[in-house]
C-alpha cells in the first residue's frame, strides 16, 4: 500500500481517510489513563458492534455533541425522551438497543469508579499496569475475563471481541502490525 508520507501502516488504516490515519498514528495503542477518554472509547466501541470502526470514527464528533461530550453524569441521567431524541439524530448510529446500553453502561462505569477509585485503576489492574504486546488476534484470555466481568456487572455490547478492540484502542494491548512504522520491537 502506498502512503503519501512514505510511512508503512497497519493494513486496516484507510489511506484515503485523514481522520483514520490520524487515529492510527496518534491515538490507537497509546495508553489511556484518563477516565473521561476511557468512557468515551468504551461507548464508541459498544456502538461499533457489527459495524466498522471507521464508520464510528467518522461519526465521533456527532457522538460527542449528542452525548454531551461524554459527560458521565449527564449520560447517566438520560431519560426515555432523550433516548428518542438520540434515535432521531443522523450524526450518530441510531440503534435503540445500543443507545440504551450506552446509558446503562455509563451507570455501571460510575459504579466501577466508586469501587476502584477510577475506571483507569479497574482496567489497568488486570495487567498489573503493564502493556500487553500481541498482534493478529481478535480476543484473548484477558478480553474474555474483562468482558465476563463487565457483563456480570450489567454492561451490554461488551463481548470479548469488542473488549479486545477496546483494550487495543486504549493501549492496554499494543498490536501495531509487522512492518508498521509504530510496530513494537
Backbone as a chain_set.jsonl record, in Angstrom:
{"seq": "XXXXXXXXXXXXXXXXXXXXXXXXXXXXXXXXXXXXXXXXXXXXXXXXXXXXXXXXXXXXXXXXXXXXXXXXXXXXXXXXXXXXXXXXXXXXXXXXXXXXXXXXXXXXXXXXXXXXXXXXXXXXXXXXXXXXXXXXXXXXXXXXXXXXXXXXXXXXXXXXXXXXXXXXXXXXXXXXXXXXXXXXX", "coords": {"N": [[0.838, -1.194, 0.0], [0.513, 2.224, -0.813], [1.622, 5.053, 0.854], [1.184, 8.497, 1.233], [3.035, 9.907, 2.815], [5.088, 8.163, 2.914], [5.36, 6.427, 5.054], [4.88, 3.191, 6.43], [1.905, 1.556, 7.34], [-0.443, -0.137, 9.589], [-2.486, -2.692, 8.118], [-5.285, -2.187, 8.286], [-5.687, 0.568, 8.383], [-7.095, 3.221, 6.6], [-5.842, 4.735, 3.806], [-7.069, 6.829, 2.502], [-8.57, 8.237, 4.265], [-8.24, 10.872, 6.255], [-8.852, 11.292, 8.971], [-8.837, 8.721, 9.961], [-6.183, 7.957, 9.543], [-4.897, 9.741, 11.241], [-5.971, 8.817, 13.66], [-4.906, 6.203, 13.719], [-2.135, 6.807, 13.818], [-1.762, 8.556, 16.019], [-3.458, 7.933, 18.187], [-4.444, 5.199, 18.492], [-3.579, 2.456, 20.423], [-2.084, 3.937, 22.165], [-1.388, 4.308, 25.534], [-4.086, 4.942, 27.73], [-5.092, 6.708, 30.542], [-6.939, 8.319, 31.522], [-10.102, 8.779, 32.805], [-12.284, 10.013, 31.513], [-11.695, 9.868, 28.775], [-11.42, 7.097, 28.589], [-14.046, 6.356, 29.08], [-15.442, 7.537, 26.911], [-14.277, 6.089, 24.763], [-15.077, 3.482, 25.409], [-17.848, 3.628, 25.12], [-18.024, 4.341, 22.39], [-16.826, 2.058, 21.218], [-18.748, 0.15, 21.897], [-20.824, 0.886, 20.258], [-19.809, 0.133, 17.883], [-20.219, -2.548, 17.409], [-20.847, -4.992, 15.066], [-20.401, -3.233, 13.004], [-18.061, -1.162, 11.107], [-15.027, 0.139, 12.53], [-14.196, 2.435, 11.366], [-16.532, 3.608, 10.453], [-17.704, 4.37, 12.899], [-15.747, 6.119, 13.864], [-15.873, 8.15, 11.951], [-18.186, 9.341, 12.756], [-17.6, 10.359, 15.199], [-17.427, 13.055, 16.167], [-20.094, 13.812, 15.977], [-21.197, 12.031, 17.818], [-19.957, 13.033, 20.13], [-21.183, 15.545, 20.361], [-23.901, 14.763, 20.602], [-23.877, 13.202, 22.929], [-23.307, 14.949, 25.037], [-20.543, 15.594, 25.131], [-19.572, 13.261, 26.239], [-19.993, 13.436, 29.003], [-20.061, 11.921, 31.968], [-21.93, 11.994, 34.17], [-24.102, 13.333, 33.013], [-24.789, 11.578, 30.905], [-25.544, 9.363, 32.393], [-27.93, 10.287, 33.369], [-29.767, 10.413, 31.299], [-33.039, 10.193, 29.953], [-36.065, 8.483, 28.809], [-37.201, 10.257, 26.937], [-34.945, 11.611, 26.033], [-33.574, 9.52, 24.889], [-35.213, 8.998, 22.696], [-34.791, 11.36, 21.296], [-32.096, 11.032, 20.647], [-32.362, 8.867, 18.941], [-33.331, 10.056, 16.711], [-31.268, 11.433, 15.701], [-29.201, 12.078, 13.073], [-26.447, 12.177, 13.092], [-25.283, 10.226, 14.584], [-25.005, 6.658, 15.347], [-28.009, 5.135, 15.145], [-29.136, 3.061, 16.779], [-31.447, 1.671, 18.832], [-31.128, -0.229, 20.958], [-28.37, -0.089, 21.393], [-28.079, 2.575, 22.127], [-29.573, 2.634, 24.506], [-28.013, 0.818, 25.941], [-25.643, 2.286, 26.153], [-26.327, 4.176, 28.052], [-27.053, 2.618, 30.316], [-24.621, 1.288, 30.595], [-23.007, 3.437, 31.254], [-23.822, 3.953, 33.85], [-22.929, 1.643, 35.137], [-20.21, 1.962, 34.694], [-19.755, 4.183, 36.32], [-20.274, 3.02, 38.814], [-18.121, 1.233, 38.915], [-16.044, 3.075, 39.021], [-16.495, 4.136, 41.565], [-16.018, 1.879, 43.108], [-13.303, 1.206, 42.54], [-11.946, 3.581, 42.66], [-11.166, 4.778, 40.317], [-11.962, 4.325, 36.828], [-9.83, 3.796, 35.281], [-8.007, 2.654, 37.069], [-9.345, 0.261, 37.463], [-9.355, -0.931, 34.816], [-6.635, -1.138, 34.215], [-5.674, -2.702, 36.267], [-5.965, -5.314, 35.63], [-3.772, -6.154, 34.189], [-1.679, -5.683, 35.846], [-0.881, -3.061, 35.475], [0.678, -3.196, 33.23], [1.633, -3.096, 29.761], [0.347, -5.131, 27.236], [1.865, -6.912, 24.691], [0.831, -7.971, 21.7], [-0.187, -9.371, 18.564], [-2.417, -9.747, 15.724], [-4.687, -10.936, 16.75], [-8.149, -11.303, 17.809], [-9.373, -11.653, 20.117], [-8.69, -12.61, 23.543], [-7.495, -14.371, 26.488], [-7.457, -12.388, 28.402], [-9.258, -10.401, 27.374], [-11.525, -11.992, 27.382], [-11.903, -12.407, 30.145], [-12.267, -9.776, 31.175], [-14.496, -8.956, 29.698], [-16.396, -10.828, 30.588], [-16.523, -10.072, 33.293], [-17.48, -7.416, 33.09], [-19.962, -7.885, 31.915], [-21.171, -9.361, 33.95], [-21.479, -7.328, 35.743], [-23.437, -5.964, 34.534], [-23.145, -4.632, 32.088], [-23.705, -4.098, 28.55], [-23.215, -5.096, 25.079], [-20.517, -5.634, 25.243], [-18.923, -7.765, 24.462], [-16.314, -10.256, 24.132], [-14.777, -9.72, 21.785], [-15.321, -7.026, 21.233], [-14.352, -5.899, 23.595], [-11.678, -6.65, 23.361], [-10.904, -5.1, 21.139], [-11.32, -2.622, 22.292], [-9.38, -2.641, 24.368], [-7.104, -2.63, 22.79], [-7.405, -0.158, 21.556], [-7.173, 1.641, 23.723], [-4.641, 1.192, 24.564], [-3.915, -0.845, 26.381], [-3.486, -3.27, 25.292], [-1.046, -3.671, 22.884], [-0.865, -3.552, 19.487], [0.242, -2.938, 16.942], [0.883, -3.798, 13.578], [3.265, -6.059, 11.947], [5.841, -4.481, 10.191], [4.569, -2.05, 10.241], [5.152, 1.409, 10.904], [4.94, 1.98, 13.55], [5.275, -0.352, 14.88], [6.103, -2.423, 17.621], [9.287, -3.199, 18.794]], "CA": [[0.0, 0.0, 0.0], [1.307, 3.45, -0.914], [1.247, 6.143, 1.75], [1.723, 9.777, 0.759], [4.195, 10.33, 3.605], [6.114, 7.131, 2.839], [5.351, 5.556, 6.234], [4.052, 1.995, 6.291], [0.985, 1.455, 8.466], [-1.252, -1.354, 9.704], [-3.364, -2.951, 6.965], [-6.638, -1.671, 8.454], [-5.78, 2.03, 8.263], [-7.504, 3.625, 5.248], [-5.008, 5.876, 3.399], [-7.882, 7.91, 1.929], [-9.316, 8.896, 5.331], [-7.314, 11.615, 7.129], [-9.25, 11.053, 10.355], [-8.423, 7.353, 10.286], [-4.718, 7.962, 9.589], [-4.55, 10.417, 12.496], [-6.321, 7.891, 14.737], [-3.89, 5.137, 13.714], [-0.804, 7.316, 14.153], [-1.671, 9.342, 17.25], [-4.311, 7.509, 19.294], [-4.609, 3.758, 18.664], [-2.469, 1.787, 21.085], [-1.43, 4.826, 23.127], [-2.022, 4.062, 26.834], [-5.017, 5.951, 28.241], [-5.323, 6.578, 31.983], [-7.939, 9.332, 31.838], [-11.427, 8.153, 32.817], [-13.183, 10.622, 30.525], [-11.346, 9.272, 27.479], [-11.749, 5.666, 28.687], [-15.503, 6.257, 28.967], [-15.796, 7.83, 25.517], [-13.871, 4.975, 23.9], [-15.901, 2.312, 25.715], [-19.159, 3.855, 24.49], [-17.851, 4.261, 20.932], [-16.595, 0.647, 20.853], [-20.008, -0.598, 22.012], [-21.63, 1.218, 19.076], [-19.172, -0.457, 16.714], [-20.674, -3.935, 17.227], [-21.451, -5.278, 13.763], [-20.057, -2.203, 12.022], [-16.615, -0.942, 11.055], [-14.565, 1.209, 13.415], [-14.119, 3.649, 10.545], [-17.896, 4.162, 10.468], [-17.875, 5.026, 14.204], [-14.786, 7.222, 13.921], [-16.392, 9.228, 11.108], [-19.291, 9.981, 13.47], [-17.145, 10.666, 16.563], [-17.829, 14.42, 16.555], [-21.546, 13.758, 16.169], [-21.402, 11.363, 19.105], [-19.556, 13.955, 21.207], [-22.248, 16.547, 20.52], [-25.141, 14.113, 21.049], [-23.701, 12.653, 24.279], [-22.784, 15.969, 25.956], [-19.09, 15.396, 25.214], [-19.347, 12.089, 27.09], [-20.051, 13.794, 30.417], [-20.584, 10.702, 32.594], [-23.139, 12.263, 34.963], [-25.201, 13.664, 32.099], [-25.201, 10.358, 30.193], [-26.255, 8.529, 33.376], [-29.254, 10.848, 33.669], [-30.641, 10.442, 30.119], [-34.325, 9.511, 30.134], [-36.705, 7.969, 27.577], [-37.37, 11.358, 25.976], [-33.637, 11.882, 25.434], [-33.275, 8.358, 24.032], [-35.941, 9.232, 21.435], [-34.083, 12.452, 20.613], [-30.88, 10.426, 20.075], [-32.762, 7.977, 17.839], [-33.642, 10.886, 15.538], [-30.06, 12.192, 15.377], [-28.496, 11.431, 11.957], [-24.996, 12.272, 13.27], [-24.794, 9.076, 15.345], [-25.592, 5.368, 14.982], [-29.282, 5.279, 15.847], [-29.638, 1.761, 17.21], [-32.053, 1.893, 20.146], [-30.516, -1.093, 21.978], [-27.03, 0.429, 21.692], [-28.258, 3.842, 22.851], [-29.966, 2.266, 25.874], [-26.843, 0.195, 26.564], [-24.684, 3.353, 26.47], [-26.781, 4.81, 29.288], [-26.894, 1.667, 31.434], [-23.178, 1.056, 30.75], [-22.472, 4.614, 31.95], [-24.115, 3.769, 35.274], [-22.008, 0.599, 35.618], [-18.893, 2.616, 34.661], [-19.719, 5.02, 37.528], [-20.149, 2.099, 39.96], [-16.738, 0.731, 38.916], [-15.222, 4.192, 39.509], [-16.67, 4.215, 43.022], [-15.398, 0.702, 43.707], [-11.856, 1.179, 42.329], [-11.357, 4.926, 42.73], [-11.236, 5.279, 38.937], [-12.108, 3.24, 35.864], [-8.459, 3.53, 34.855], [-7.471, 1.695, 38.042], [-10.015, -1.015, 37.172], [-8.961, -1.539, 33.543], [-5.204, -1.424, 34.233], [-5.297, -3.681, 37.307], [-5.999, -6.648, 35.016], [-2.428, -6.499, 33.674], [-0.701, -5.085, 36.776], [-0.47, -1.8, 34.836], [1.644, -3.446, 32.15], [1.099, -3.161, 28.402], [0.466, -6.468, 26.641], [2.241, -6.805, 23.277], [0.44, -9.117, 20.874], [-0.861, -8.933, 17.336], [-3.089, -10.768, 14.929], [-5.768, -11.593, 17.493], [-9.378, -10.529, 17.971], [-9.793, -11.879, 21.503], [-7.663, -13.289, 24.331], [-7.973, -14.699, 27.836], [-7.65, -11.105, 29.079], [-10.532, -9.792, 26.949], [-12.581, -12.892, 27.872], [-12.1, -12.172, 31.583], [-12.831, -8.432, 31.394], [-15.838, -8.998, 29.117], [-17.234, -11.588, 31.514], [-16.703, -9.261, 34.495], [-18.35, -6.271, 32.767], [-21.316, -8.424, 31.708], [-21.683, -9.694, 35.281], [-21.83, -6.054, 36.366], [-24.623, -5.444, 33.851], [-22.889, -3.935, 30.82], [-24.119, -4.78, 27.32], [-22.361, -4.806, 23.916], [-19.134, -5.687, 25.708], [-18.422, -9.111, 24.21], [-14.845, -10.34, 24.173], [-14.175, -9.079, 20.608], [-15.427, -5.574, 21.445], [-13.418, -5.547, 24.67], [-10.313, -6.762, 22.819], [-10.696, -3.893, 20.321], [-11.228, -1.511, 23.253], [-8.07, -2.721, 25.029], [-6.12, -2.197, 21.788], [-7.601, 1.277, 21.341], [-6.707, 2.429, 24.871], [-3.241, 0.905, 24.809], [-3.625, -1.941, 27.314], [-2.89, -4.228, 24.36], [-0.374, -2.963, 21.795], [-0.979, -4.506, 18.382], [0.617, -2.479, 15.601], [1.301, -4.946, 12.771], [4.621, -6.165, 11.425], [6.068, -3.57, 9.075], [4.016, -0.736, 10.543], [6.216, 2.231, 11.482], [4.744, 2.026, 15.009], [5.429, -1.692, 15.424], [6.982, -2.525, 18.797], [10.391, -4.173, 18.587]], "C": [[0.879, 1.253, 0.0], [0.764, 4.535, 0.005], [1.94, 7.408, 1.274], [2.992, 10.185, 1.5], [5.304, 9.269, 3.641], [6.195, 6.195, 4.032], [4.465, 4.346, 5.962], [3.199, 1.861, 7.539], [0.284, 0.1, 8.492], [-2.217, -1.45, 8.52], [-4.723, -2.258, 7.07], [-6.774, -0.164, 8.267], [-6.072, 2.419, 6.803], [-6.722, 4.872, 4.825], [-5.808, 7.053, 2.851], [-8.632, 8.704, 3.006], [-8.352, 9.539, 6.337], [-7.573, 11.335, 8.608], [-8.734, 9.695, 10.847], [-6.904, 7.263, 10.417], [-4.26, 8.614, 10.899], [-4.818, 9.475, 13.679], [-5.275, 6.781, 14.863], [-2.559, 5.641, 14.265], [-0.704, 7.894, 15.565], [-2.435, 8.771, 18.44], [-4.3, 6.006, 19.552], [-3.377, 3.14, 19.305], [-1.695, 2.662, 22.059], [-2.135, 4.644, 24.473], [-2.852, 5.24, 27.339], [-5.259, 5.669, 29.729], [-6.411, 7.533, 32.46], [-9.343, 8.73, 31.718], [-12.381, 8.72, 31.763], [-12.959, 9.992, 29.147], [-11.671, 7.771, 27.473], [-13.248, 5.442, 28.528], [-15.942, 6.483, 27.52], [-15.469, 6.632, 24.615], [-14.716, 3.724, 24.152], [-17.273, 2.439, 25.046], [-19.036, 3.723, 22.967], [-17.635, 2.814, 20.485], [-17.901, -0.145, 20.92], [-20.934, -0.306, 20.829], [-21.069, 0.547, 17.823], [-19.704, -1.852, 16.403], [-21.391, -4.121, 15.891], [-21.136, -4.267, 12.674], [-18.537, -2.056, 11.966], [-16.251, 0.187, 12.009], [-14.503, 2.519, 12.642], [-15.47, 4.369, 10.53], [-18.13, 4.943, 11.759], [-16.984, 6.265, 14.285], [-15.273, 8.427, 13.103], [-17.525, 9.99, 11.794], [-18.892, 10.438, 14.881], [-17.576, 12.057, 17.023], [-19.326, 14.493, 16.805], [-21.904, 13.118, 17.495], [-21.053, 12.303, 20.259], [-20.63, 15.005, 21.448], [-23.497, 15.913, 21.133], [-25.067, 13.627, 22.491], [-23.029, 13.643, 25.232], [-21.292, 15.798, 26.209], [-18.712, 14.274, 26.179], [-19.161, 12.468, 28.569], [-20.776, 12.642, 31.13], [-21.888, 10.947, 33.345], [-24.34, 12.56, 34.073], [-25.711, 12.414, 31.394], [-25.982, 9.44, 31.144], [-27.691, 9.013, 33.601], [-30.209, 10.895, 32.462], [-31.907, 9.624, 30.378], [-34.886, 9.056, 28.785], [-36.833, 9.053, 26.509], [-36.047, 11.656, 25.271], [-33.219, 10.736, 24.516], [-33.949, 8.545, 22.673], [-35.266, 10.318, 20.614], [-32.816, 11.904, 19.935], [-31.228, 9.552, 18.871], [-33.08, 8.753, 16.572], [-32.415, 11.644, 15.046], [-29.254, 11.481, 14.281], [-26.973, 11.436, 12.102], [-24.407, 11.102, 14.053], [-25.393, 7.789, 14.769], [-26.856, 5.24, 15.822], [-29.929, 3.961, 16.264], [-30.141, 1.903, 18.646], [-31.396, 1.058, 21.244], [-29.122, -0.596, 22.368], [-27.107, 1.742, 22.468], [-28.636, 3.552, 24.308], [-28.791, 1.658, 26.633], [-25.825, 1.258, 26.969], [-25.038, 3.994, 27.811], [-26.624, 3.862, 30.475], [-25.418, 1.349, 31.666], [-22.519, 2.22, 31.501], [-22.675, 4.466, 33.46], [-23.196, 2.708, 35.889], [-20.589, 1.172, 35.698], [-18.716, 3.434, 35.944], [-19.573, 4.154, 38.791], [-18.72, 1.559, 40.067], [-15.795, 1.824, 39.428], [-15.286, 4.273, 41.035], [-15.953, 3.066, 43.714], [-13.869, 0.758, 43.658], [-11.167, 2.53, 42.489], [-11.309, 5.594, 41.369], [-11.431, 4.076, 38.012], [-10.726, 2.83, 35.357], [-7.829, 2.479, 35.766], [-8.045, 0.302, 37.759], [-9.423, -1.676, 35.927], [-7.477, -1.926, 33.545], [-4.815, -2.451, 35.292], [-5.254, -5.096, 36.737], [-4.629, -7.097, 34.532], [-1.325, -6.004, 34.605], [-0.07, -3.841, 36.159], [0.564, -1.982, 33.742], [0.913, -3.477, 30.808], [1.356, -4.569, 27.871], [0.792, -6.279, 25.151], [1.835, -8.082, 22.553], [-0.277, -8.6, 19.643], [-1.533, -10.096, 16.643], [-4.206, -11.5, 15.659], [-6.993, -10.693, 17.565], [-9.992, -10.756, 19.354], [-8.644, -12.578, 22.223], [-8.272, -13.666, 25.675], [-8.263, -13.426, 28.617], [-8.989, -10.479, 28.689], [-11.72, -10.657, 27.37], [-12.931, -12.554, 29.321], [-12.752, -10.815, 31.851], [-14.263, -8.381, 30.871], [-16.808, -9.69, 30.073], [-17.539, -10.764, 32.768], [-17.653, -8.088, 34.224], [-19.788, -6.73, 32.554], [-21.966, -8.758, 33.049], [-22.158, -8.443, 36.01], [-23.02, -5.39, 35.665], [-24.384, -4.684, 32.557], [-23.344, -4.789, 29.641], [-23.245, -4.302, 26.166], [-20.898, -4.72, 24.348], [-18.616, -7.128, 25.593], [-16.903, -9.085, 24.113], [-14.17, -9.656, 22.979], [-14.208, -7.558, 20.736], [-14.434, -5.133, 22.514], [-11.971, -5.654, 24.186], [-9.974, -5.508, 22.004], [-10.534, -2.665, 21.217], [-9.851, -1.484, 23.912], [-6.946, -2.305, 24.079], [-6.189, -0.675, 21.633], [-7.008, 2.111, 22.471], [-5.316, 2.011, 25.347], [-2.914, -0.147, 25.859], [-2.973, -3.071, 26.512], [-2.31, -3.432, 23.191], [-0.241, -3.913, 20.617], [-0.573, -3.984, 17.006], [1.299, -3.621, 14.839], [2.761, -4.883, 12.342], [4.757, -5.249, 10.218], [5.506, -2.187, 9.309], [5.114, 0.095, 11.205], [6.092, 2.345, 12.994], [4.887, 0.654, 15.668], [6.42, -1.683, 16.578], [8.053, -3.579, 18.561], [10.974, -4.614, 19.896]], "O": [[1.868, 1.326, 0.729], [-0.414, 4.889, -0.063], [3.129, 7.397, 0.953], [3.915, 10.738, 0.903], [6.324, 9.447, 4.306], [7.005, 5.267, 4.036], [3.416, 4.471, 5.33], [3.687, 2.027, 8.657], [0.396, -0.698, 7.561], [-2.694, -0.443, 7.996], [-5.259, -1.793, 6.065], [-7.875, 0.326, 8.016], [-5.369, 1.988, 5.889], [-6.905, 5.943, 5.403], [-5.28, 8.161, 2.745], [-9.257, 9.721, 2.705], [-7.735, 8.856, 7.154], [-6.641, 11.164, 9.394], [-8.266, 9.55, 11.976], [-6.395, 6.572, 11.3], [-3.362, 8.113, 11.575], [-3.992, 9.355, 14.584], [-4.82, 6.46, 15.96], [-1.93, 4.973, 15.085], [0.321, 7.741, 16.23], [-2.107, 9.082, 19.585], [-4.164, 5.576, 20.698], [-2.266, 3.28, 18.795], [-0.759, 2.195, 22.709], [-3.352, 4.806, 24.553], [-2.387, 6.379, 27.373], [-5.585, 4.547, 30.119], [-6.761, 7.558, 33.639], [-9.722, 8.232, 30.658], [-13.189, 7.988, 31.19], [-13.909, 9.633, 28.45], [-12.142, 7.24, 26.467], [-13.674, 4.461, 27.919], [-16.724, 5.705, 26.974], [-16.296, 6.219, 23.801], [-15.033, 2.99, 23.217], [-17.79, 1.476, 24.478], [-19.86, 3.063, 22.334], [-18.202, 2.39, 19.478], [-18.135, -1.02, 20.085], [-21.736, -1.157, 20.443], [-21.771, 0.408, 16.821], [-19.645, -2.293, 15.255], [-22.411, -3.485, 15.625], [-21.565, -4.436, 11.533], [-17.814, -2.742, 12.688], [-17.058, 1.079, 12.268], [-14.733, 3.59, 13.204], [-15.528, 5.597, 10.588], [-18.685, 6.042, 11.732], [-17.423, 7.328, 14.725], [-15.105, 9.575, 13.513], [-17.796, 11.143, 11.458], [-19.745, 10.856, 15.664], [-18.04, 12.217, 18.152], [-19.774, 15.159, 17.739], [-22.79, 13.587, 18.209], [-21.775, 12.359, 21.254], [-20.954, 15.322, 22.593], [-24.08, 16.458, 22.07], [-26.072, 13.635, 23.202], [-22.279, 13.244, 26.123], [-20.833, 15.85, 27.35], [-17.678, 14.327, 26.845], [-18.317, 11.918, 29.276], [-21.968, 12.425, 30.911], [-22.848, 10.194, 33.181], [-25.451, 12.102, 34.338], [-26.92, 12.205, 31.293], [-26.964, 8.816, 30.742], [-28.561, 8.229, 33.981], [-31.338, 11.368, 32.591], [-31.86, 8.528, 30.937], [-34.246, 9.229, 27.748], [-36.602, 8.802, 25.327], [-36.021, 11.921, 24.069], [-32.583, 10.96, 23.486], [-33.345, 8.288, 21.631], [-35.176, 10.219, 19.39], [-32.505, 12.262, 18.799], [-30.476, 9.501, 17.897], [-33.099, 8.184, 15.481], [-32.501, 12.41, 14.086], [-28.689, 10.413, 14.519], [-26.278, 10.779, 11.328], [-23.188, 10.986, 14.18], [-26.184, 7.827, 13.827], [-26.796, 5.236, 17.051], [-31.137, 3.78, 16.113], [-29.374, 2.212, 19.558], [-31.133, 1.563, 22.335], [-28.737, -0.673, 23.535], [-26.296, 1.989, 23.361], [-28.083, 4.153, 25.229], [-28.592, 1.94, 27.815], [-25.205, 1.141, 28.026], [-24.155, 4.314, 28.607], [-26.116, 4.26, 31.523], [-25.002, 1.16, 32.809], [-21.591, 2.017, 32.284], [-21.796, 4.816, 34.247], [-22.74, 2.857, 37.022], [-19.856, 0.901, 36.65], [-17.661, 3.387, 36.577], [-18.842, 4.51, 39.716], [-18.174, 1.441, 41.164], [-14.86, 1.54, 40.177], [-14.269, 4.454, 41.706], [-15.353, 3.246, 44.773], [-13.209, 0.397, 44.632], [-9.94, 2.609, 42.457], [-11.397, 6.817, 41.264], [-11.103, 2.946, 38.375], [-10.488, 1.664, 35.044], [-7.196, 1.535, 35.294], [-7.331, -0.699, 37.807], [-9.033, -2.843, 35.969], [-7.102, -2.932, 32.944], [-3.724, -3.017, 35.22], [-4.591, -5.974, 37.29], [-4.356, -8.296, 34.472], [-0.165, -5.915, 34.201], [1.129, -3.603, 36.306], [1.251, -1.032, 33.368], [-0.263, -3.833, 30.73], [2.444, -5.121, 28.037], [0.078, -5.572, 24.44], [2.423, -9.143, 22.766], [-0.895, -7.535, 19.667], [-1.263, -11.263, 16.929], [-4.626, -12.574, 15.228], [-6.894, -9.477, 17.405], [-10.994, -10.137, 19.714], [-7.724, -13.084, 21.579], [-9.418, -13.325, 25.966], [-9.207, -13.383, 29.407], [-9.765, -10.073, 29.554], [-12.793, -10.137, 27.678], [-14.103, -12.431, 29.676], [-13.678, -10.715, 32.656], [-15.144, -7.825, 31.525], [-17.903, -9.192, 30.33], [-18.672, -10.756, 33.249], [-18.531, -7.802, 35.037], [-20.727, -6.047, 32.963], [-23.145, -8.481, 33.268], [-23.11, -8.486, 36.789], [-23.545, -4.383, 36.14], [-25.328, -4.142, 31.981], [-23.368, -6.018, 29.71], [-22.614, -3.249, 26.248], [-20.145, -3.861, 23.89], [-17.962, -7.641, 26.501], [-16.292, -8.02, 24.023], [-13.099, -9.07, 23.138], [-13.24, -6.88, 20.39], [-13.756, -4.118, 22.359], [-11.131, -4.837, 24.561], [-8.899, -4.929, 22.157], [-9.721, -1.783, 20.94], [-9.227, -0.427, 24.006], [-5.957, -1.705, 24.502], [-5.163, 0.004, 21.587], [-6.411, 3.159, 22.225], [-4.869, 2.433, 26.413], [-1.744, -0.326, 26.199], [-2.046, -3.734, 26.978], [-3.003, -2.615, 22.584], [0.41, -4.953, 20.72], [-1.005, -4.538, 15.994], [2.166, -4.313, 15.372], [3.4, -3.831, 12.365], [3.901, -5.238, 9.333], [5.918, -1.236, 8.645], [5.916, -0.434, 11.974], [7.04, 2.765, 13.659], [4.651, 0.51, 16.868], [7.452, -1.015, 16.517], [7.756, -4.71, 18.176], [11.902, -5.422, 19.918]]}, "num_chains": 1, "name": "protein.A"}
